Amino acid sequence: MEQHILGTLVDVPLPGTLRVRPAHLLSFASGSITSVVPRPPELPAHTLVLPPASFLVPTFTDLHLHAPQYLYAGTGLDRPLLEWLERYAYAAEEAVDASEDTARKVYGTLVRRLKAAGTGCAVVFGTISVRSNIILAQAFLNAGIRGFIGKLSMDQSPRPSYSEPSAAASLASARAYLADLSALLATYAPERRTVQPVLTPRFVPTCSDELLRGLAALAQEAGVWVQSHMCESADQMRWVEDTRGRADEDVFDEAGLLGERTVQAHVTSLPPSLIDRVKDRGVTLAHCPLSNAYFSDAVFPLREALDADLKVGLGSDIAGGYALSLQTAMRSAVVVSRLREGARRQVERAPAVGAAPASEPETETETARSAVGEAAKSKSQGKSLRVDWVESLYLATRGGKRALGLGGAFEVGMEFDAQLIDLKADGSPLDLFDLELQGEGWAEGVERWWCNGDDRNRVAMWVAGRKLD
């Protein structure tokens, strides 16, 4: 049955293009948008009329999230990546695999928090246990949100107690996961099947070449997505070079794991040659600005990725990133880009060649600033490196969905995944004062929500046309 909503529609169909359509009637049926028109003279029966200070905006898409690590979110972020993985990440995943009760508790809490944060779709790393990943998928199905759920594959773990014994065993387990999830989904009506599997080689250090090639073949055979981490940090990339004799991206590419249905997280090392390869292969990049600030030695060149029309979205990277909300990821992405632009301008103002050299950085902060400056100097070619709030909203909505072959905007034929934001909701953190929500005032109101709004402004949510509890 067709349903109708009248009110203000806000979306970002293209990077940098904020579209605000007040007094529009949106109709949807069977999970998809069937019509978007200005208010007609007569409204259809049972039309939902939105409050005057509210608007619909597409739900957020989180392209990179480690579900079991939510158990330890916000812990140990002062440690180097490989040490943090051993001490916290693997421990969390082992704990979830060891107890179905723990898995249900963590995953039930996670999906509840995702809904509260406006995340209607997430690309998720699970654990190595088939059963735990089925519990994770069930949690997403119960919540009614979209989940690309990945069972980890890793036959070379540095942690003996948390590994798969061989490439063959890992591939057999991946096949068992695909079969079990298919059986679970068969018990749901087609419109309620909001979950699909993702093959998930953790990253090159934990996967043999045999396993990577086998997963690529299985992905092709089963027609499923693949996700992993690539070019995340200097120590990780150096480890791959030392042990495999090849660059991180070359290992993936030679195994057949860079393609149209691949999501690679981080990729903070993204020189022009890799930009060309990623674009040619159609790979999706998950930009995780918060976790990159903690664990990477480089800054993801978001401006360059957007200008090259790469498929890019945002990731919370729980628990390398401590915040589940994509609003935090959006704000972090903008802040990082402005720091890059500031560093670029500083480089432009630097003394000419032949002047006395600058002193060596003495502190960790100065070293980080130097790295930002070098990145800006080598990649900017005189162009601004800023990304603004509208572009970040694109990444969190249309950008992430487009990368996954979905919609992410309010257009006929796209899925109806939406969140209702009320700028004057009870307990709202926003102070609008005399702001008039008409004309340019609407864009200002949306920006204020982007800057300071939170879950108190989110009063309803739909995924696949179904209003969530």
Solvent accessible surface area in square Angstrom, and as a share of the most:
residue,aa,sasa,rsa
1,M,202,0.90
2,E,76,0.34
3,Q,81,0.36
4,H,29,0.13
5,I,3,0.02
6,L,7,0.04
7,G,11,0.11
8,T,10,0.06
9,L,0,0.00
10,V,0,0.00
11,D,1,0.00
12,V,1,0.01
13,P,21,0.13
14,L,114,0.57
15,P,59,0.37
16,G,42,0.40
17,T,60,0.35
18,L,41,0.20
19,R,64,0.23
20,V,40,0.23
21,R,40,0.15
22,P,62,0.39
23,A,55,0.43
24,H,30,0.13
25,L,10,0.05
26,L,0,0.00
27,S,4,0.03
28,F,3,0.01
29,A,26,0.20
30,S,112,0.72
31,G,13,0.12
32,S,42,0.27
33,I,3,0.01
34,T,59,0.35
35,S,36,0.23
36,V,28,0.16
37,V,60,0.34
38,P,91,0.57
39,R,137,0.50
40,P,34,0.22
41,P,143,0.90
42,E,148,0.66
43,L,54,0.27
44,P,45,0.28
45,A,77,0.60
46,H,184,0.82
47,T,22,0.13
48,L,78,0.39
49,V,87,0.50
50,L,13,0.06
51,P,62,0.39
52,P,126,0.79
53,A,9,0.07
54,S,2,0.01
55,F,0,0.00
56,L,0,0.00
57,V,0,0.00
58,P,3,0.02
59,T,1,0.00
60,F,0,0.00
61,T,0,0.00
62,D,0,0.00
63,L,0,0.00
64,H,2,0.01
65,L,0,0.00
66,H,8,0.04
67,A,0,0.00
68,P,0,0.00
69,Q,3,0.01
70,Y,49,0.19
71,L,74,0.37
72,Y,79,0.30
73,A,35,0.27
74,G,49,0.47
75,T,46,0.27
76,G,16,0.15
77,L,23,0.12
78,D,128,0.67
79,R,66,0.24
80,P,83,0.52
81,L,10,0.05
82,L,64,0.32
83,E,76,0.34
84,W,8,0.03
85,L,16,0.08
86,E,72,0.32
87,R,131,0.48
88,Y,29,0.11
89,A,1,0.01
90,Y,3,0.01
91,A,24,0.19
92,A,0,0.00
93,E,0,0.00
94,E,39,0.17
95,A,38,0.30
96,V,0,0.00
97,D,42,0.22
98,A,90,0.69
99,S,39,0.25
100,E,75,0.33
101,D,108,0.56
102,T,38,0.22
103,A,0,0.00
104,R,113,0.41
105,K,153,0.65
106,V,10,0.06
107,Y,1,0.00
108,G,27,0.26
109,T,37,0.22
110,L,0,0.00
111,V,11,0.06
112,R,140,0.51
113,R,130,0.47
114,L,0,0.00
115,K,42,0.18
116,A,45,0.35
117,A,13,0.10
118,G,0,0.00
119,T,0,0.00
120,G,0,0.00
121,C,1,0.00
122,A,1,0.00
123,V,2,0.01
124,V,0,0.00
125,F,0,0.00
126,G,0,0.00
127,T,0,0.00
128,I,29,0.15
129,S,30,0.19
130,V,30,0.17
131,R,115,0.42
132,S,5,0.03
133,N,1,0.00
134,I,18,0.09
135,I,11,0.06
136,L,0,0.00
137,A,0,0.00
138,Q,55,0.24
139,A,12,0.09
140,F,0,0.00
141,L,2,0.01
142,N,101,0.52
143,A,9,0.07
144,G,5,0.04
145,I,1,0.00
146,R,36,0.13
147,G,0,0.00
148,F,6,0.03
149,I,0,0.00
150,G,0,0.00
151,K,4,0.02
152,L,0,0.00
153,S,1,0.01
154,M,0,0.00
155,D,22,0.11
156,Q,83,0.37
157,S,19,0.13
158,P,91,0.57
159,R,47,0.17
160,P,130,0.81
161,S,84,0.54
162,Y,5,0.02
163,S,38,0.24
164,E,15,0.07
165,P,123,0.77
166,S,47,0.30
167,A,6,0.05
168,A,69,0.53
169,A,36,0.28
170,S,0,0.00
171,L,37,0.19
172,A,60,0.47
173,S,25,0.16
174,A,2,0.01
175,R,115,0.42
176,A,43,0.34
177,Y,1,0.00
178,L,25,0.13
179,A,61,0.47
180,D,66,0.34
181,L,1,0.00
182,S,67,0.43
183,A,63,0.49
184,L,27,0.14
185,L,25,0.12
186,A,70,0.55
187,T,105,0.61
188,Y,44,0.17
189,A,47,0.36
190,P,98,0.62
191,E,113,0.51
192,R,81,0.30
193,R,106,0.39
194,T,18,0.10
195,V,5,0.03
196,Q,69,0.31
197,P,22,0.14
198,V,2,0.01
199,L,3,0.01
200,T,0,0.00
201,P,0,0.00
202,R,3,0.01
203,F,6,0.03
204,V,0,0.00
205,P,13,0.08
206,T,1,0.00
207,C,0,0.00
208,S,17,0.11
209,D,42,0.22
210,E,102,0.46
211,L,0,0.00
212,L,0,0.00
213,R,133,0.49
214,G,18,0.17
215,L,0,0.00
216,A,17,0.13
217,A,65,0.50
218,L,5,0.02
219,A,12,0.10
220,Q,157,0.70
221,E,115,0.52
222,A,46,0.36
223,G,45,0.43
224,V,18,0.11
225,W,15,0.05
226,V,7,0.04
227,Q,2,0.01
228,S,1,0.01
229,H,12,0.05
230,M,0,0.00
231,C,2,0.01
232,E,12,0.05
233,S,2,0.01
234,A,34,0.26
235,D,39,0.20
236,Q,0,0.00
237,M,47,0.21
238,R,136,0.50
239,W,95,0.33
240,V,0,0.00
241,E,84,0.38
242,D,110,0.57
243,T,74,0.43
244,R,42,0.16
245,G,61,0.59
246,R,65,0.24
247,A,25,0.19
248,D,2,0.01
249,E,29,0.13
250,D,39,0.20
251,V,2,0.01
252,F,1,0.00
253,D,29,0.15
254,E,110,0.49
255,A,14,0.11
256,G,53,0.51
257,L,4,0.02
258,L,12,0.06
259,G,21,0.20
260,E,113,0.51
261,R,107,0.39
262,T,5,0.03
263,V,4,0.02
264,Q,1,0.00
265,A,1,0.01
266,H,1,0.01
267,V,0,0.00
268,T,1,0.01
269,S,36,0.23
270,L,1,0.01
271,P,53,0.33
272,P,94,0.59
273,S,81,0.52
274,L,4,0.02
275,I,23,0.12
276,D,95,0.49
277,R,63,0.23
278,V,1,0.00
279,K,109,0.46
280,D,106,0.55
281,R,82,0.30
282,G,10,0.10
283,V,1,0.01
284,T,0,0.00
285,L,1,0.00
286,A,0,0.00
287,H,3,0.01
288,C,1,0.00
289,P,3,0.02
290,L,26,0.13
291,S,2,0.01
292,N,12,0.06
293,A,76,0.59
294,Y,98,0.37
295,F,18,0.07
296,S,20,0.13
297,D,88,0.46
298,A,38,0.30
299,V,23,0.13
300,F,3,0.01
301,P,0,0.00
302,L,4,0.02
303,R,37,0.14
304,E,27,0.12
305,A,0,0.00
306,L,19,0.10
307,D,89,0.46
308,A,26,0.20
309,D,82,0.42
310,L,6,0.03
311,K,36,0.15
312,V,4,0.02
313,G,0,0.00
314,L,0,0.00
315,G,2,0.02
316,S,4,0.02
317,D,7,0.04
318,I,0,0.00
319,A,0,0.00
320,G,3,0.03
321,G,0,0.00
322,Y,100,0.38
323,A,20,0.16
324,L,19,0.09
325,S,31,0.20
326,L,0,0.00
327,Q,7,0.03
328,T,35,0.20
329,A,4,0.03
330,M,0,0.00
331,R,65,0.24
332,S,18,0.12
333,A,1,0.01
334,V,16,0.09
335,V,85,0.49
336,V,32,0.18
337,S,4,0.02
338,R,118,0.43
339,L,111,0.55
340,R,3,0.01
341,E,2,0.01
342,G,37,0.35
343,A,12,0.10
344,R,21,0.07
345,R,104,0.38
346,Q,122,0.54
347,V,44,0.25
348,E,107,0.48
349,R,176,0.64
350,A,54,0.42
351,P,103,0.65
352,A,84,0.65
353,V,163,0.94
354,G,78,0.75
355,A,49,0.38
356,A,90,0.70
357,P,124,0.78
358,A,98,0.76
359,S,99,0.64
360,E,140,0.63
361,P,56,0.35
362,E,151,0.68
363,T,70,0.41
364,E,157,0.70
365,T,76,0.44
366,E,68,0.31
367,T,73,0.42
368,A,57,0.44
369,R,164,0.60
370,S,51,0.33
371,A,41,0.32
372,V,24,0.14
373,G,9,0.09
374,E,105,0.47
375,A,16,0.12
376,A,0,0.00
377,K,123,0.52
378,S,82,0.53
379,K,48,0.20
380,S,8,0.05
381,Q,161,0.72
382,G,50,0.48
383,K,130,0.55
384,S,56,0.36
385,L,2,0.01
386,R,95,0.35
387,V,1,0.01
388,D,68,0.35
389,W,36,0.13
390,V,16,0.09
391,E,17,0.08
392,S,0,0.00
393,L,1,0.00
394,Y,10,0.04
395,L,0,0.00
396,A,0,0.00
397,T,1,0.01
398,R,49,0.18
399,G,3,0.02
400,G,0,0.00
401,K,2,0.01
402,R,77,0.28
403,A,3,0.02
404,L,10,0.05
405,G,67,0.65
406,L,54,0.27
407,G,4,0.04
408,G,3,0.03
409,A,2,0.02
410,F,1,0.01
411,E,60,0.27
412,V,99,0.57
413,G,58,0.56
414,M,31,0.14
415,E,22,0.10
416,F,0,0.00
417,D,4,0.02
418,A,0,0.00
419,Q,0,0.00
420,L,14,0.07
421,I,0,0.00
422,D,21,0.11
423,L,1,0.01
424,K,139,0.59
425,A,13,0.10
426,D,143,0.74
427,G,55,0.53
428,S,27,0.18
429,P,44,0.28
430,L,18,0.09
431,D,99,0.51
432,L,12,0.06
433,F,182,0.76
434,D,130,0.67
435,L,32,0.16
436,E,112,0.50
437,L,37,0.18
438,Q,118,0.53
439,G,65,0.63
440,E,145,0.65
441,G,10,0.09
442,W,10,0.04
443,A,36,0.28
444,E,82,0.37
445,G,0,0.00
446,V,0,0.00
447,E,65,0.29
448,R,83,0.30
449,W,0,0.00
450,W,18,0.06
451,C,57,0.34
452,N,100,0.51
453,G,2,0.02
454,D,41,0.21
455,D,76,0.39
456,R,125,0.46
457,N,0,0.00
458,R,27,0.10
459,V,78,0.45
460,A,16,0.12
461,M,11,0.05
462,W,9,0.03
463,V,2,0.01
464,A,23,0.18
465,G,10,0.09
466,R,83,0.30
467,K,115,0.49
468,L,15,0.08
469,D,162,0.84
